[in-house]
Structures are given as structure tokens and as C-alpha cells.
Amino acid sequence: MESTKQSMDFQLPRRLQGLQPTLIRQFFERALPDSINFGLGEPDLPTPDFLRQEAARIATEEQNGYTSHPGLPALRTLIAEQYPHRNLPMTGVVMTCGSQEAMTDAFMCCIDEGDEVLLPDPSFPAYDACTRIAQGKPVYYRMPADTEFAFDISHFKSQITKKTKAAVVISPSNPTGKIMTPDDYRQIAEVLEGTGIWLLSDEIYSDLYFGERPRSASEFYERTIIISGLSKSLSMTGWRLGWAACSDARMMEAIQVLHGFTTVCASTITQKASLLAWTDEAEAAKAHAREVYKKRGEFLVKLFADELGLKATAPEGAFYTMLDVRSLGDDIEIAEKCLQNRVVTVPGVAFGQEAKGFLRISFCNTEERMAEGVRRMKEALK
Ligand SMILES: Cc1ncc(COP(=O)(O)O)c(C=O)c1O
């Protein structure tokens, strides 16, 4: 008989080798006590009271077993209705544990070993990680810093090869706060039409916008998988409610099966309470969040100009701005100096080479805390 003895050393499977916690987390976890947090993208506004009350009622009055794997039919129907242009049946939506799970599931269901995935540079580092977990190869298209990180169709197009299996778009963007225009999406659709390439559209910030409501990529390109959730717009990060939605029935079937084996179902209490997430009360809470973040973004960009003499991108949505520190040196060193003076920021390079020389600043803080943060940055950078 052949020896079945294996090494006793821990061996990470090849597909997971090289996966690291993001620089966002690495900086946050080293924060000194009483730091001002410009680092994490976590809303500081309270979760609306009517949602808390409803969740408390559901937890105390009702039995909360599993829901079906893809989630409560009433909730899936409500979400399908958010994308009327796709005329989605309820089965076109799967509820997940936050949009992060929807994202991982979607990558796993469309990427095969060696497939190339087009990712924006800069963008949320999870796309790179999800591509690698699915054994794909990340290929970056530039959102050039010199045009305030606007979409550039010529570079996007130039990165497509025979191996391209999927492309990712995010709007409003983490980390830049920029929004894709309808023209950007039209150009993408024109390039992708007939190629079979999947478009993974991260729309987690779609309710947080400061001008025109952002459009969904799915309005322009049918083979789009929408990834979204309630974490950011209703300050529900810890409630873990997200979804994947797509008009391709086989894709949704695949996502549903994988989701069943990874998490079974999203929290039943959260799903039931989330039935209130599109009521007038909820829409008023989202509108309030938009107002607050818009005002804070303007306040912070002005403060950076007045106090530090530095330019930050004008946020169009989400709660991020990119502070241009290229005149001061290396972004990791600058973020480190800020960290030592009790201000958490994220070096731009955490999101891609195009953001090198920038700091991503999130404005999930009161104006008073942000003013104190900028004061500490000034002190650190003199
Ligand atoms: C761009 C982007 N997508 C997805 C997520 C995941 O959010 P959640 O899983 O809470 O829905 C985040 C969280 O920071 C994000 O910034």
C-alpha cells in the first residue's frame, strides 16, 4: 500500500496563498487609543430607530428559524422591484450575509481557473482577493488620478483579452467617491455586448449620492450581476444584509446553491426587519444620511484646502474623498505619521497603484471630530 502519511505542517491551499488582510484593516488595527478614524468605511449615524424596534419585536415575539436559502420571498420581491428595467422575477434575487458574501459568491460562480477579471484601479481590495480565491487573474484598468479618477473607456477596452471572463464596476466608488455616468455605462455595454463577459456591479453605495441618483449598470448591460445591500445606506453594517441580483436564471441558481453551502441563509431577524427598508420612513432616513454625508464631505474638502493647503477630490457619493499628498512624499509614510499622531487614514496604494500618493479619507465622523483630525494631521505633517 502507498504511504498515506502527510506533512503535519499547516499548508494553506494554493488558491488562498498570498491572501492578506487589507491595508485598511492593518492601519485600523494599529490605531492608538482615542484616535480619530478617517480609515474605516463604517457609517457612524445610528441605525434608524424603527428598524431597531422592529428587530427587537421580531426577536422577542416570533420564532426565528432558517428562511429558505435565498431568503424571504417578500423581501426578494421588494428588491426585484428596485430594478424595474430588468423585470426580475423574485428568483432573480438571493439574500446574502452582507454584500460581501454576494460578491464572493458571484466571483466564485463566474470565474474559472486562469480567467482574467478586469478590476478598477483604484478600487476596494476585496475584488482582487475574490478573484484570487476563485483562481482567476486580476487585470487592472486605470481610473486615472489626473482626471480625478474618472472612468476611461480606452484603457478599459485595451485590457480585454480572450481570457477576460468578468469586469467589475463600482459606483459610487470606494475609495474615490466618484460616480459612473450613463455615458460610461453605455460605452462599457457597447464594448461588452456579445462577448459573454459578466459585469459585476458593486452598488452598495447607490443610495448615498450628493447630486443625481446614480444609475445601475444593469440598466445598460443585461449580463450584469448587481451586488448590493443595506449596510451603508441605513447604517446596518453589523446586521449583515446584502443581495445578488441578475436576470440570468442559471447564474442565480448557481449563486443560490453556493450561498446555501456557505451561510445557509441571511439572518432571519435581519431579513424580517429589512422588509421596512423601503418604507417612507426608511427613504427619509436614507435622504437624511445623504444630506449629512454631503455636508460633511464639503466641510472636509474645504478644511484640507484651508488648513493643509492640499486638494481632495470632490465626493459625488459614498463617504470618501481622496486627499492628494503627492507633494509631501510617500502615502504609506504619511499615513504612518498620521497614525502616530492618532489619526487613522488609509494609504491610497491599498486600493491600487493609481492612488499612490493619495490618502483615502472617510468622513464617518462629526464635523467637530473631523476638525480635530485635520488639526492632528497638520501637526503630524509639519
Ligand atoms: C465597495 C464595498 N463593497 C462591499 C462592501 C461590503 O459591505 P457589506 O458586506 O457590509 O454589505 C464594502 C464595505 O466596506 C465596500 O466598501
The ligand as an SDF file (V2000), in Angstrom:
LIG
                    3D

 16 16  0  0  0  0  0  0  0  0999 V2000
  -17.1970   48.7870   -2.0390 C   0  0  0  0  0  0  0  0  0  0  0  0
  -17.7040   47.8820   -0.9890 C   0  0  0  0  0  0  0  0  0  0  0  0
  -18.3630   46.7670   -1.3530 N   0  0  0  0  0  0  0  0  0  0  0  0
  -18.8230   45.9160   -0.4370 C   0  0  0  0  0  0  0  0  0  0  0  0
  -18.6250   46.1300    0.9070 C   0  0  0  0  0  0  0  0  0  0  0  0
  -19.1490   45.1040    1.8820 C   0  0  0  0  0  0  0  0  0  0  0  0
  -20.1810   45.6190    2.6550 O   0  0  0  0  0  0  0  0  0  0  0  0
  -21.2600   44.6670    3.3950 P   0  0  0  0  0  0  0  0  0  0  0  0
  -20.7680   43.2830    3.3210 O   0  0  0  0  0  0  0  0  0  0  0  0
  -21.3620   45.1970    4.7730 O   0  0  0  0  0  0  0  0  0  0  0  0
  -22.5390   44.8560    2.6220 O   0  0  0  0  0  0  0  0  0  0  0  0
  -17.9540   47.2790    1.3360 C   0  0  0  0  0  0  0  0  0  0  0  0
  -17.6960   47.5100    2.7750 C   0  0  0  0  0  0  0  0  0  0  0  0
  -16.8590   48.2910    3.1700 O   0  0  0  0  0  0  0  0  0  0  0  0
  -17.4950   48.1810    0.3520 C   0  0  0  0  0  0  0  0  0  0  0  0
  -16.8650   49.3070    0.6930 O   0  0  0  0  0  0  0  0  0  0  0  0
  1  2  1  0
  2  3  1  0
  2 15  2  0
  3  4  2  0
  4  5  1  0
  5  6  1  0
  5 12  2  0
  6  7  1  0
  7  8  1  0
  8  9  2  0
  8 10  1  0
  8 11  1  0
 12 13  1  0
 12 15  1  0
 13 14  2  0
 15 16  1  0
M  END
$$$$
